Every structure is written in C-alpha cells, then in structure tokens.
Amino acid sequence: MIKEYLIAIVLGCLLGFGITGGYYNLKSNQKTPPPSTTIPTPIPDNNHSPSTETNPNTPTNLLITTPENHSIVDNSKLTIEGSTAPQSTIVINTPIDSYITDSGQSGDFKLKVDIESGFNIIQIVSIDSEDNQSKVELIITYSTADI
C-alpha cells in the first residue's frame, strides 16, 4: 500500500512539473518583438556620369533639438524639432506610423507625431539633395503617471 502511494506521489509531481514547465515555455515563446519599420532607401540612378555620383557614406548633419533622448513625456502627441542640411527630406518612423517632411532653406524642421503608451523607439532619417543619409534614434517613454 505504501508503494502505491509513493508511485502516485512521484507520478503526480512529474505530471505537475511537466504541465508547469510546458506553460512557462509557451508563455516565454509568445513575447512579441517590437514592430519593424522600413526606412526608405534611395534607388541609385545609373544614368549619372562618374563625376556626379554620390557617396552614401557621407552623412548629413542631423541634430534633434527636442525632445531629448531617453525623456519621459505625458502626451501622445510629440513635436520633433531639429536641423539638418537645407532642403532635405526627413522620414520619422514611430511605433504607430511613418511621417515625411522637408527641411526649410535653413535646414530646420518641426513635425508633430503620435506615439503609443510606454516605450517608443523613434527613428529619424535625413536624406539630402545628394542622397546622403543620416540617422538618429530616439527613445521616448509616454506615461501619464505622476512622478
């Protein structure tokens, strides 16, 4: 009789650990990766002479003045301001959407974007008239909690 009780206890433990381990494994594999965003890349034009070819390794100067990297904001509407080369195309990718604008004659730009609650990785790419690119990544946290 004691032998049957011991076998029942061992089998019960094995079954319990098996179910618990399977559940834990299932939950740990369901973590969703952050949404992927696509940054447009200019298509090279092969009709140019070698003297007008651009160097893709030459970065434009891209400076973000607001918001500061790693800042915490309390509004889902975020204004991104900065400066880059004059007449550049600015592409801003947030977890919610992608936005495109142009910098002015002085190179300044300003655009209001939407961010989601929590941790946001915002990619900002500047493409100048010679197809030189520069990229900046901001990490912004949107929270309505009182700090």
C-alpha positions as CSV (number, residue, x, y, z in Angstrom):
1,M,0.0,0.0,0.0
2,I,2.8,2.4,0.8
3,K,4.4,1.5,-2.5
4,E,1.3,2.6,-4.4
5,Y,1.2,5.9,-2.5
6,L,4.8,6.7,-3.4
7,I,4.2,5.8,-7.1
8,A,1.1,8.1,-7.1
9,I,3.1,11.0,-5.4
10,V,6.0,10.7,-7.9
11,L,3.7,10.5,-10.9
12,G,1.7,13.4,-9.6
13,C,4.9,15.5,-9.2
14,L,6.1,14.6,-12.6
15,L,2.8,15.5,-14.2
16,G,2.6,18.8,-12.3
17,F,6.1,19.8,-13.2
18,G,5.5,18.8,-16.8
19,I,2.4,21.0,-17.1
20,T,4.0,23.9,-15.3
21,G,7.1,23.7,-17.5
22,G,5.1,23.5,-20.6
23,Y,3.0,26.5,-19.6
24,Y,6.1,28.5,-18.8
25,N,7.8,27.6,-22.1
26,L,4.7,28.5,-24.0
27,K,4.4,31.9,-22.3
28,S,8.1,32.7,-22.8
29,N,7.9,32.0,-26.5
30,Q,5.0,34.3,-27.1
31,K,6.9,37.5,-26.4
32,T,6.3,39.8,-29.3
33,P,9.2,41.6,-30.9
34,P,9.0,45.4,-31.4
35,P,7.3,46.3,-34.7
36,S,9.6,46.6,-37.6
37,T,9.7,49.7,-39.6
38,T,11.1,50.2,-43.0
39,I,13.3,53.2,-43.8
40,P,13.2,54.1,-47.5
41,T,16.5,53.8,-49.3
42,P,17.1,55.9,-52.4
43,I,17.3,54.0,-55.6
44,P,20.6,54.7,-57.4
45,D,20.3,56.3,-60.8
46,N,22.8,54.7,-63.1
47,N,22.4,57.4,-65.8
48,H,24.8,59.8,-64.0
49,S,28.3,60.3,-65.0
50,P,31.0,59.2,-62.5
51,S,31.6,62.9,-61.6
52,T,28.1,63.2,-60.2
53,E,28.0,60.0,-58.2
54,T,27.2,60.4,-54.5
55,N,29.0,58.9,-51.6
56,P,26.5,57.1,-49.4
57,N,29.0,57.1,-46.6
58,T,28.9,60.9,-46.3
59,P,26.4,61.7,-43.5
60,T,24.4,64.8,-43.4
61,N,24.4,66.7,-40.1
62,L,21.2,65.7,-38.3
63,L,20.6,67.3,-34.9
64,I,17.4,66.8,-32.9
65,T,16.8,69.7,-30.5
66,T,13.5,68.5,-28.9
67,P,12.7,66.1,-27.4
68,E,15.8,64.9,-25.6
69,N,16.7,61.3,-25.9
70,H,15.5,59.0,-23.1
71,S,12.9,61.5,-22.0
72,I,9.5,60.8,-20.4
73,V,6.6,62.7,-21.9
74,D,2.9,63.0,-20.7
75,N,1.3,63.5,-24.1
76,S,0.8,61.1,-27.0
77,K,1.4,64.0,-29.5
78,L,5.1,64.6,-29.7
79,T,6.7,67.5,-31.5
80,I,10.1,66.6,-33.0
81,E,12.3,69.6,-33.9
82,G,15.7,69.7,-35.3
83,S,18.0,70.8,-38.1
84,T,19.8,69.2,-41.0
85,A,21.1,70.1,-44.4
86,P,18.8,72.6,-46.3
87,Q,16.1,71.2,-48.5
88,S,16.5,67.6,-47.1
89,T,13.7,65.0,-46.8
90,I,13.0,63.9,-43.2
91,V,11.5,60.5,-42.5
92,I,10.3,59.8,-39.0
93,N,9.2,56.3,-38.0
94,T,7.3,55.8,-34.8
95,P,5.7,52.6,-33.5
96,I,2.4,53.9,-34.8
97,D,3.1,55.4,-38.2
98,S,5.7,56.9,-40.5
99,Y,5.9,60.6,-41.3
100,I,7.6,62.6,-44.1
101,T,8.5,66.2,-44.2
102,D,11.1,68.5,-45.7
103,S,13.6,70.9,-44.0
104,G,13.5,74.5,-44.9
105,Q,16.1,76.8,-46.5
106,S,17.9,77.0,-43.2
107,G,17.7,73.2,-42.6
108,D,15.2,73.5,-39.7
109,F,12.2,71.1,-39.4
110,K,9.4,70.6,-37.0
111,L,6.8,67.8,-37.1
112,K,4.1,66.6,-34.7
113,V,3.9,62.8,-34.4
114,D,1.8,60.2,-32.5
115,I,3.4,57.8,-30.1
116,E,2.0,54.9,-28.1
117,S,1.8,54.4,-24.4
118,G,5.0,53.1,-22.9
119,F,8.4,52.7,-24.5
120,N,8.9,54.2,-28.0
121,I,11.8,53.9,-30.4
122,I,11.7,56.7,-32.9
123,Q,13.9,56.6,-36.0
124,I,14.6,59.9,-37.8
125,V,16.4,59.8,-41.2
126,S,17.5,62.8,-43.2
127,I,18.2,62.5,-46.9
128,D,19.8,65.5,-48.5
129,S,19.6,66.6,-52.2
130,E,22.8,64.5,-53.0
131,D,21.2,61.3,-51.4
132,N,23.5,61.4,-48.4
133,Q,21.7,60.0,-45.3
134,S,22.0,60.5,-41.6
135,K,20.0,58.6,-39.0
136,V,19.2,59.3,-35.3
137,E,17.3,57.1,-33.0
138,L,15.4,58.5,-30.0
139,I,14.0,56.5,-27.1
140,I,10.9,58.3,-25.6
141,T,8.6,57.0,-22.9
142,Y,5.0,58.1,-22.8
143,S,3.5,57.9,-19.4
144,T,0.6,59.6,-17.6
145,A,1.8,58.6,-14.1
146,D,2.7,61.2,-11.6
147,I,6.4,61.2,-11.0
